[in-house]
Amino acid sequence: MAERFPSLRLRLALIAYRALWWVGLPVVLFYLGRRGRTDADYTGHLAERFGRYGPATGVPHVWIHAVSLGEMRSALPQVRALLDQGERVVLTHFTPAGRREAVKSLADEIAAGLVRPVWVPFELGFAWRRFFRAFRPRYGLVMEIEIWPAMIMECRRAGVPLLMCNAQYPSKSYARDTKGHGLRAELMRGFAGALVKSELQRQRFASVGVAPIAVTGETRFDQPIPPAFLAAAPPARLALAGARPVVTLASVVEGEDAIYLDAIEAAFAAHDAAGLPRPFFVFVPRAPERFRAVASLIAARGLSFVKRSEALGADLALRDAAPGDILLGDSLGEMYFYLSIADRVIVGGGFTPHGAHNVIEPLAVKKPVIVGPEIHTIEYPAVEAIAAGVCLHVQTPAELEAALAPGAAFAPPEAQIDAFFAAHAGATERTLAAIPELLRLTSR
């Protein structure tokens, strides 16, 4: 006989969780207020976080929860495919980066009333009930792996099937959940099912009781590339770097700046000693609040750099500022431009315990990728990309410096990257095909 869900232990934990939200709500509001001082979007549309969205449309929506920028980008192919099927879509976000990406990428659809980006409700029962009344979701798709207890339990109460989509269970999270108290793993059984990235992920989710499950792949392989960035990259690269090799450091996070700046200095010294032109580096911090701090770190080392905000215009053409040796990418939403001007891309996060970020975007523009030791967050498709020879997995800062030295051998041809990419595309189509079957199994 199947174990009852939720167990008594989980029910008690959920009671404590709800009480903690009520007690901690002033702290959450204070946090949003502080973030709002530097980014006004954190405090905009505050009523939405309490489930107030204006007059209800009365039209059922498909609901996609894309908490932040990365999740929104992985959701975009799915949104467009659903719109092609005649659906209306409501998007929920927690961070301004995710919401801004939705507004930018789906402006026409939002204006036509086909897509509605809103804040995800706070983890309060009444807020979720208001959300359900406003949008009457036929089902929900939670991008990646987001475990929001009230969201899960309120969906069950309201009869809204909630599916994990584009899901992976990172190895560190899986080990923690299966060796610890197991409450998070048990809570996953509250989902109506899961659409996962790989067979390994299916096995992990199944082992903690998630069902039904379909292996659909990674939707980021299907995300569109803005053509304006591809067109702007060649002239910008020529103006910034001339014939020098270009290396982009993408999504660098706090805690690894020194490692990458050491590698840049080592690359300059090695190329100078060999009598070769220095590489040109594009340094893109992960979070906008770090732009100023990273600029100070680069300046403190005496390295020659320019900021994108000062060196390039709105059309991404070079202004009068001297290019220097480093371009600091202090802008949002232009990652494909920064990737497209590179010969190689180093993806940030891999030298911190939090793990590396997305390798799919650089591979999408045919750029070889280098990642640090911690890839548990991107296990799929990083393991497959490494095996295919299109991603270099360095274990130490010394190995990173060696990869940037003159004559470094890692340079897979575009055809090799194309073949890898083609082998992993099509997740959006597989997801659309799998959803009705999972919903049918759930309704039994």
N, C-alpha and C positions, 0 to 999 in steps of 0.2 A: 504494500500500500504506500502511495506517495506521501512523503512527509508534509504535514500541514504547513501552509504558508499564510501569514507569517507565523513563525514560532513564538511562543510566549516570550522568549528572550528578546526577539526582535521587536515585538509589540511594546515591551517595556522601554527598549532603546528609542523607539519612535516617539513614545510619550515624552521622554526626556528631551529628544531632539526638538519637538514642537515647543516645549516649555523654554528651551534655550533660545529659540528664535524670538519668542515674545520678550524674554528678558534682554536679549542682545540686540533687539531692533534699534534702539538708540545708537548703539555702537556702529551698526551697519550704516545708518543714516549719516552719522558723523564721518565715517570713512568715505562715503560718497561725496559729502560736502568738501572734505579735504581734497579729494581727487578733482572735484569740480573747480577748485581754484586754478588748476593748470589746464583742465579740459572741461569746458562748460557742458559738454554732452553728458557727463556723468550725472548731472543734476537736472538736465532737461527731461521733459515728459515724465516727471516723477510719479504722477498718478498711475501710469502704466504698471509700475512695479507693485502697485496694490490692486491690479486687475481692472483698472478703469481705462477704457479705450474709446469712449464716446459711444454714440448710438450703435447698437448691434446691427450687423448687416443682414442677419437672417439667412445668409448663404453659407452652407458648409464649406470648410477649408481643409486642405491638407496642411498639417502643422509640421514645421521643421525647426528643431532647436539647434542653433549654431552659435555657441556661446561667444566666440571671439573670431578674430580675423582668419586664422587657419581653418577653423571649422566652416566658416562661411564660404571660403574658397572651395573647400571640398564639397559643399552643398550646392554650389552654383550649377553644375551640370544637371543635378537632380531637379532643381527648381525649374530650369528651362524645359526639361523633359516633361515634367508634370504640367507645365503651362501648355505645352504642345498637345497634351491629352485633354485640354479643356478644364483643368483644375484651377481653383483659386488657392493661393498659398499664403499662410501667415508664418512669418519668421520671428523667432524669439532670440534675443541676444542678452548677454550680461554686460559686455564691454562696448564702449564706443567704437572701437576698431572694427568689430564685427558688424555693427549697425551701419557704420559709414560705408563699408564695403558693399553691403546690400543696397544702400541708397545710390551709390555710384554705379554699380553694375546693372541694376534693375530699374533705373530711373523711369524709363518709358512704361514698364509694366506696373510700377507703383502709381504713376500718374493715371493709368487706365483703370486703376482699382483692382487689378488682378493679383497684386502682391502687397502685403502689409507687413513692414518691419516694425516690431515693437519690443519693449523690454520684457524679458521673462519675469513673471510674477515672483515676488518674494515667496519663500517657503512657508506660506500661511494658507490654511485651508480655504478661507473666504476669498483670497485673491485668486486661487486656482479655479474656484467655482465661477467667479466672474469671468475669468478667461474662457472657460468652456461655454458659458452663455453667449459671450460676444462672438465667438468664431465657430462654434459647433464643430470642432475638428472630427473628421471621419477617422483619422488615425494620426499618430505622431511619429516622427523620425528624429531620434537624438543622434547627432553626428559624433563620431568617434566614441569615446567612453566617458560619459558624464553621469555621475550617480547623484541625483538630487532626490532624497527620500520622499519629501512631500509631493514632488512632481509624480513620482512613480505610484505612490499610494492613492493620491487623488485621482489619477487616471484610472486606476482599478475601480475605485468607487463610482466614477462617472461612466464606466464602460467604454473608455477611450483606449483602443489598443495602442500601446507605446512600444515601438521597435527601436533597438539600437541599429544604427546605420553606419556603414563604412567603419565598422568597429574592429578594434584590436585590443587585446588584453596584454599590456606590456609585461615583460618577464618579471620585473621587480614588483609590480603590483600583484601579479598572479602569485608569486612566492609569498608575499606578505599576507594576502588574503587566505591562502590555503594553509599557512602555518600559524596564523594568529587566531583571533577570536572568531573570524569568519562571518561577522555581521554584514560586511560590505558584499561578500560573495553571496550570502543568502538574499540580500536585498535585490541583487540582479535577477533573481528568479521572479521578481515582480514585473519585469518586462514581459511583453506579449511574445517576444522573440527577438532574433538578432540577424542582421545581414553583415557578415564578417569578411575580412580582407583575404584570409588564406585558410588552408586546411589546418595549419597549426593553431590558428586562432579559434577555429571551430572546436577543436579538441579541448582547448582551455576553457572556453565558455561552457561547453557541454559538461565538463568535469565538475562545475559548480552548480549545475542544475538548470542552466538556461536552455529553453526549448520553446518552439522549434528554431532551427538555425539554417541559414542558407549561405554558402560561400559565394560571394559576388565580386570580390576584388576591391581595388582602391579607386574611388571616383576622381581623385586628383589627376589620374592619368587622362581624364576626359575634360578637364577644365580648359576653357578657351584662353588664348593668349592675346592680349590687346594688340592689334596690329600697329597702332601708333608707336608703341614702344619698340617694336621690331624695326620700324622704319627710321626712328630717331637714333638708334644705336650706332650704325656705321659712321655717320658724320660726327657724332659726339665722341666716339672712340678715337677717330683720327685727330680731332681737335685737342682732346685731352692727353693722349698718349703717343700719337704719331705711330711709329713702327714698333714701339716697345710692347713686350708681352703684358697682358692685363690679367690681374687676379682679383676676383671679387670675394670679399668676406661677408657672407650674408647672414643676417639675424644673429649677430654677436651679442651674447648676453653678459650681464654683470658677473664678474668673477673670472672671466677668461681674456679680458682686454690685454693684460700684460703678456700672456702667452702669445697672442697674435702680434702684438707690437714687437716683441722679441724676435719673432719669426720674420717680420718685415725688415727689421734692422739687419738680421743675419743675411737675408736675401740681398739687400743692398750691398753689404760688405762683400759677399761672395761674387756678385756680378761685377763690382768695381775691381776686385782682385783679378778676375778673369778678363778684364778689359771689354766687358759686354754691357750693353745698355741695361740700366736698372728696370726691373718690372714696375709697372704702374699698378697701384692697389686702390680698390674701391672698398671702403670700410663702412658697412651698414649696420648700425646698432639695431637690436630687436625692438626696443621700446623708445618712443619719442622723448620721454622724460630723461633719457640718457644722452641725448644729442650733445648737450652742453658739456656734460662731464667727460664724454669721450673726446670732444674737441680739446678740452684742457689736458687730457692725458697725452694726446698726440703732440700738442704744442710743447708740453713739458719735456719731451724727448728731443726737441729741436728738429722734428721732421717737417718737411715742406708739404703743406696740404691746403686744400681749398674746400669750402662747403658747397654742396650742391645748391643750396638756397642762394648763394652769392655768385657762384661761377656759371650757373646755367639758368636760362630763362624758362618761362612757362612752356615754351616749345622744345625744351631740352637742348637748345643750341647754346654754344659757349659764348659768354659775355667777354669783357675785356680782361678779366682776372687771369693771372698766370696759372697754368695747370698745376705746377708743383709735382710731387711724387705720389700724393694720396688724394683721393676724392672722398670726403666724408658725406655719406648718403643721409642727410638730415631732412628727409621727406617721407611722406606716407603714400602707399599705394603705387609706388614706382619700382617695385622689386624686379619685375620682368625687364625693365630698362637696365637696371644695374647688372642683372645676369647676362643680358644680351651683349653688353660691351666687353665681356670677359672672355679669356681663353680657357681659364679654369675657375672653379668656384669652390671655396671652402665654406661649408655650412656650419654655423655656430651652434653652441650648446653642447657639443660633444666633449668638451673639456670640463664640464660641470656634472655633478650627480643628477641634475634634472634631465640630461639627455639631449641629443642632437635634434635639430629641426628638420623640416621637409627637404628631401633630396629630389623630389619629383620635379619641382619647378625648374631647377637648373638643367636637369636631364631633358625637360620638354623643349628647351632652346638649344639642345645638342651640346651642352657643356659638360666635360668630365667633372666629377665631384670628389672632394676630399672631406672626410668626416673624422672627428676625434674618437676616442675609445668608447664613449658612452652612447650606444645606439639603441638602447632598450625601448626608447620612445618611438623609434621608427623601424622597429625590427623587420616589419614588412613595409616597404620593399628593400630596405637597406641590405639585408643579408643576400637577397637575390641580385641586387645591383653589384655588390662586391663580387659575388660568384661569377657574374657576367663580365667582370673586368671594366665596368664603367664607373665604379666608385672605389676610391682608395681609402682603406680603413687604417689610419695611423693611430698608434697606441701611446706615443709620448710626444712632448714638444720637440725633442730632437728629431724624431721621424718626420714631423711636420716641416721642420727646417730643411731636412734632406729632400723632401718632396718639392721644395721651392728653390733648390740649388740649381745653378746652371747645368743644363743637360739632363735634368731629371726625366726619367723614362716614362712616367705615367702620362700618356697622351692617346687614349683610345680614339679611333676615327669616328666620324659622325655616323657612318653606316652601322657601326657596332652599337652605338647609342640608339639609333633608329630601331634596330632589331629588338633591343631590350624593351623599348617603349611600346612597340607594336604588340609584343607578346603579352603585355600587361594591361592594354587598353580594353575598353568595353564594359567597365563596371557599371556604368549608368544603365545601360540596356539590361544587363543581368539583374540589377536591383529592381528595375521596374517590372521585370518578368517574375521575380520572386515574391514581391509584396503581396499580390492577391493570394498566392498559395499559403504564405505564412498567416495571413488574416483568416483564411479558411480553416487552417488547422487550429488557430487560436479560438475560433468561435465554436468549436466542437463542445 
